[in-house]
Amino acid sequence: MQDPYNYSFDNNSGTYQFTTKNNIIYSVAFVEDNTLNTISSSAIEFENTYQIIIEKQTDKLEPFDSQVFLTIDLIISDFFRNIKNALIYICSDDKGKEIKRFNVFNRWYENSKHKGYITKVDNVIKFEETTSVVYTSLLYHNDNPNASYILDIFKEIEKILNSEK
């Protein structure tokens, strides 16, 4: 089995970065996300909730590279060393590839060796007034003490967004 690429953390940009064998540069960032706090009517303050942003920095088309999967998998497993962390993944609709990104993220999770302690829940948000659809996923550590609250609020996002007309 192949090894993941070596990656480094850039303190200036707050991103993890790695370069593939085809000289494609990727960056992975965990950005604080306050969505759950914004829509929650609970007194619980959801700290340690982040969005993951995975960006290919090089415009060059890259053939399939399983080491990219392994590297991102390792970075995410490092992220969950803090069991209170929760991760929201929103598939960008950039170039109409949101469903493709959603499927790739699902494939990553299905093949991840971390499924035993990281739970993934999907929420496809459909906006009533438009034909827009947003593909989102939530990942959390099974031992996260706030898991049930986080999950409850995450499941309510579509209803809350559609009620704000």
C-alpha positions in Angstrom: 0.0 0.0 0.0 1.2 3.5 -0.8 2.1 6.0 1.9 0.4 9.4 2.2 2.3 12.4 1.0 4.4 14.4 3.5 2.5 17.5 4.5 3.3 20.6 6.4 1.4 23.3 8.3 1.8 26.8 7.1 1.3 29.1 10.2 0.9 32.2 8.0 -2.1 30.8 6.0 -3.3 28.3 8.6 -3.3 25.6 6.0 -1.9 22.1 5.6 -0.1 21.8 2.3 1.3 19.0 0.2 2.6 18.4 -3.3 1.8 15.3 -5.3 4.1 13.3 -7.5 2.7 15.2 -10.4 3.6 18.5 -8.8 0.1 19.4 -7.9 -0.2 21.5 -4.8 -3.1 21.0 -2.4 -4.1 22.9 0.6 -6.4 21.8 3.4 -7.8 24.3 5.9 -10.1 24.1 8.9 -12.0 27.3 9.2 -14.2 28.1 12.3 -17.8 27.7 11.4 -20.6 29.4 13.5 -23.5 28.1 11.5 -24.7 25.9 14.4 -24.4 28.7 16.9 -26.3 31.1 14.6 -29.3 28.8 14.1 -29.4 27.2 17.5 -32.0 28.4 20.0 -30.1 26.4 22.7 -27.9 28.0 25.4 -25.2 25.6 24.3 -22.3 27.3 22.6 -20.9 25.1 19.9 -17.2 25.6 19.9 -14.8 23.5 17.9 -17.0 23.5 14.8 -15.1 23.9 11.6 -15.6 23.8 7.8 -13.0 21.9 5.9 -11.7 23.5 2.7 -9.7 21.4 0.3 -8.2 23.3 -2.6 -6.1 22.2 -5.5 -3.7 25.2 -5.9 -2.4 24.1 -9.3 -4.6 24.5 -12.3 -3.1 21.5 -14.0 -5.4 18.5 -14.5 -4.3 15.6 -12.2 -4.9 12.0 -12.9 -6.4 9.9 -10.1 -3.9 9.7 -7.2 -4.7 7.5 -4.2 -2.0 9.2 -2.2 -4.1 12.4 -2.2 -6.9 10.4 -0.4 -4.4 8.9 2.1 -3.0 12.4 2.9 -6.3 14.1 3.4 -7.4 11.1 5.5 -4.4 11.5 7.7 -4.9 15.3 8.1 -8.6 14.7 9.1 -7.7 12.0 11.6 -5.2 14.4 13.1 -8.0 17.0 13.3 -10.1 14.5 15.3 -7.5 14.0 18.0 -9.5 16.6 19.7 -12.7 14.7 20.3 -14.7 17.9 20.7 -14.0 18.9 17.1 -16.9 18.8 14.6 -16.4 19.2 10.9 -18.9 20.6 8.4 -18.3 19.9 4.7 -20.2 22.1 2.2 -19.7 21.1 -1.4 -18.9 24.1 -3.5 -21.1 24.7 -6.5 -18.0 26.0 -8.4 -18.3 24.9 -12.0 -21.4 22.8 -11.3 -19.4 20.0 -9.7 -21.0 20.0 -6.3 -22.6 16.5 -6.6 -19.2 15.1 -7.9 -17.5 16.6 -4.8 -20.2 15.2 -2.5 -19.7 11.7 -4.0 -15.9 12.0 -3.7 -16.3 13.0 -0.1 -18.7 10.0 0.5 -16.2 7.7 -1.1 -13.4 9.0 1.1 -15.5 8.3 4.2 -16.5 4.8 3.0 -12.9 3.9 2.5 -11.6 5.7 5.6 -10.1 3.5 8.3 -11.5 6.1 10.8 -15.2 5.1 10.4 -15.0 3.3 13.7 -14.7 6.5 15.7 -15.8 9.3 13.3 -19.5 9.4 12.3 -20.6 11.1 9.1 -24.1 12.4 8.5 -25.3 14.0 5.2 -27.8 16.7 4.8 -28.9 17.7 1.3 -30.5 21.1 1.7 -33.2 22.0 -0.8 -34.4 25.6 -0.9 -38.1 25.9 -1.4 -38.1 29.2 -3.3 -35.5 28.2 -5.8 -34.2 25.0 -7.4 -30.9 25.4 -5.4 -29.5 22.4 -3.6 -26.6 22.4 -1.2 -24.8 19.2 -0.3 -23.4 19.1 3.2 -22.0 16.6 5.6 -21.2 16.7 9.3 -18.4 14.6 10.8 -17.9 14.3 14.5 -15.9 12.0 16.9 -18.2 9.4 18.5 -16.9 10.4 21.9 -17.8 14.1 21.4 -19.8 15.1 24.5 -21.9 17.5 22.4 -22.6 15.0 19.6 -26.4 14.7 20.1 -26.8 18.5 20.2 -24.6 19.1 17.2 -26.5 16.4 15.3 -29.9 17.8 16.2 -29.1 21.3 15.0 -27.4 20.0 11.9 -30.5 18.1 10.9 -32.6 21.3 11.4 -30.6 23.6 9.1 -32.9 23.0 6.0 -36.1 23.8 8.0 -34.6 26.9 9.6 -33.2 28.2 6.3 -36.5 27.7 4.5 -38.5 29.4 7.3 -36.4 32.6 7.0 -38.2 34.2 4.0 
